[in-house]
Amino acid sequence: MSAALVGVLAYFALGMLGLVLARGRETAVVALVSGTISLALWAPAFPEGFVGDWPWGIAVAGDGWSLGIWGLALFLHATVLLHAWSRDSLGHSLITLLVGTCLAGSISRDLFNLYVVLEFSSLLSVILVAKEGRSAALWAALRYLILAGVGMTLYLFGLGLIYGRTGALAVSALARGGVFDTAVRVGAGLLLAGAAVKTGVFLLGLWLPQAHGQAPTEVSVLLSGLVVKLGVLTLARLAEAFPVGPALLSLGVISGVGGMLYALRETDLKILLGHSTVSQLGFMLLGLGLGAEFGALIYAVAHGLGKGLLFLSAGEAVERRGTRTISELAKGVPWPAVLGLALGAWALVGLPPLAGFTAKACLGANQPLWAKAFLLLLGVGTAAYLARLLPLFRGGTGDGRLGGVLLLSSGILALGVWGFVGNRDLYAWPVWIEAPLTAGAGFLVDLFLRTKSWPLPKLSLEYALLATLLVAVALSASFLVL
Amino acid sequence: MESLSALALAVASAALGMWAMVVRRNLVWKLLGLNVASGGGILFLVALSHRTGARPPIVGLGPGPAADALPQALVLTAIVIHFATLALALALVIVLTEHRHTQDSRKLEER
């Protein structure tokens, strides 16, 4: 336990030191090294302990989720450092603090501590999104801040109800207590809604595509790769404390389909990837709702690496070419970005032998037939909107930076290969037929849909606020009735 | 009884704040609404720590039952976070106004 805590504290202290001394790059490297040493010391797990005295101590423990998030966080931080080394030192200090926040959140097993971590991560993310001062990015950042504020207010009310009724805030104590009466039901609904807003689930957290799309390259990588997973982790902790499986299942369905519909219509490359993150959240929430926690974790890590690579390459292409729409970019993309986009799409669609294949096989194993069918539908959707990137692969031009792309690609390949060593589900032949069929079906669906158009409501701030509040009320009410 | 009316007031101010956020188009009004709503959340936690006839939870204040100290500790943290959020949001509004010369959320939405 102390090894992990020292790692987290080192991250925070070095991030602050970088801000004070204006030496963000150097302190980030030291933080990365100390975080890696700390992970090596506590891995693969440590038992639950308390920071501070009982009964008011904060429960911390290292489990599979902590291990996955730490690995992902350190890997993505290394990539961002390598790729954006020449960026300003302020950004590197803030990124160090943001990664430290995610490390802290992943070992926390206390609902209020998670609230503080979520709030801190949204404050840092907002500053990082708005950092370059483009007006579209400023507006996206403010939308993020306002919607996250609403979500966290809902979370605070839920927290109050739970604490007032059970007198406990630690996840394990709540799970042991097993109280699920009126007050706790409404409270759990509000907690779930608040965490879902922060995660960016469709209808609840409509800030996500704009904020992730408008952020600078290295910030998009971290937001979509890592910070979203902090929200998923909070939802996983809530699923541990309360019986909220069906609610997570329905949120997963909504998010998967909603994100897919918008991604199929979007013309801006980075915002398309943002909608795709919303859709991919559907897979993780379905996994959590179906009780396949390991599958959801592997999917979260695989998506973090794959979407990180996609955002890294897309950001590189957008920065080099100075345009954001796919049709404009198709006239020529730097070849490292072409490589990254192709590999990232390959991984996300779930073709062997990359990480997405492993993740989809872990998620789909031993599920009921309807769940498998729905996962397949989402998989076809994923392939369909990623097929819209095909014009970008026509041939690379010019030079670009290769370092970050290579590092992330090797991570994706390593996770894919690891799956073959550790997992028997991957050798079942239906999985091998399913993957290319899904990709092919997605390609055909995209060809078919190119000629069609359907109206989608614009996701303005007022609609987003209203949707957030309505779904939060509906979630709490559904817990009361069912 | 006081505790019940405080709880009702907390829920009412949260609802009022959220209402203002949805219907007002001016960003400063929206942020005021957010602040009223999160103030409701804070009042909610404080009201929960109330016990009938209890003294404030301060060591050495005398015998008798004390109010629950934990929600009050949580509230301190929450207040600091809300302050930071509001400060950052207002700073963003200032920069955004310089760029776009409007604080109307509907005009900011179209480009």
Boltz contact constraints between the chains, C-beta under 6 A:
constraints:
  - contact:
      token1: [A, 112]
      token2: [B, 74]
      max_distance: 6.0
  - contact:
      token1: [A, 119]
      token2: [B, 81]
      max_distance: 6.0
  - contact:
      token1: [A, 123]
      token2: [B, 84]
      max_distance: 6.0
  - contact:
      token1: [A, 135]
      token2: [B, 99]
      max_distance: 6.0
  - contact:
      token1: [A, 135]
      token2: [B, 100]
      max_distance: 6.0
  - contact:
      token1: [A, 138]
      token2: [B, 92]
      max_distance: 6.0
  - contact:
      token1: [A, 138]
      token2: [B, 95]
      max_distance: 6.0
  - contact:
      token1: [A, 138]
      token2: [B, 96]
      max_distance: 6.0
  - contact:
      token1: [A, 139]
      token2: [B, 108]
      max_distance: 6.0
  - contact:
      token1: [A, 142]
      token2: [B, 92]
      max_distance: 6.0
  - contact:
      token1: [A, 145]
      token2: [B, 89]
      max_distance: 6.0
  - contact:
      token1: [A, 149]
      token2: [B, 34]
      max_distance: 6.0
  - contact:
      token1: [A, 149]
      token2: [B, 85]
      max_distance: 6.0
  - contact:
      token1: [A, 153]
      token2: [B, 37]
      max_distance: 6.0
  - contact:
      token1: [A, 153]
      token2: [B, 38]
      max_distance: 6.0
  - contact:
      token1: [A, 153]
      token2: [B, 41]
      max_distance: 6.0
  - contact:
      token1: [A, 156]
      token2: [B, 41]
      max_distance: 6.0
  - contact:
      token1: [A, 157]
      token2: [B, 41]
      max_distance: 6.0
  - contact:
      token1: [A, 157]
      token2: [B, 44]
      max_distance: 6.0
  - contact:
      token1: [A, 160]
      token2: [B, 44]
      max_distance: 6.0
  - contact:
      token1: [A, 160]
      token2: [B, 45]
      max_distance: 6.0
  - contact:
      token1: [A, 160]
      token2: [B, 48]
      max_distance: 6.0
  - contact:
      token1: [A, 164]
      token2: [B, 48]
      max_distance: 6.0
  - contact:
      token1: [A, 460]
      token2: [B, 109]
      max_distance: 6.0
  - contact:
      token1: [A, 461]
      token2: [B, 105]
      max_distance: 6.0
  - contact:
      token1: [A, 465]
      token2: [B, 21]
      max_distance: 6.0
  - contact:
      token1: [A, 465]
      token2: [B, 22]
      max_distance: 6.0
  - contact:
      token1: [A, 466]
      token2: [B, 22]
      max_distance: 6.0
  - contact:
      token1: [A, 469]
      token2: [B, 18]
      max_distance: 6.0
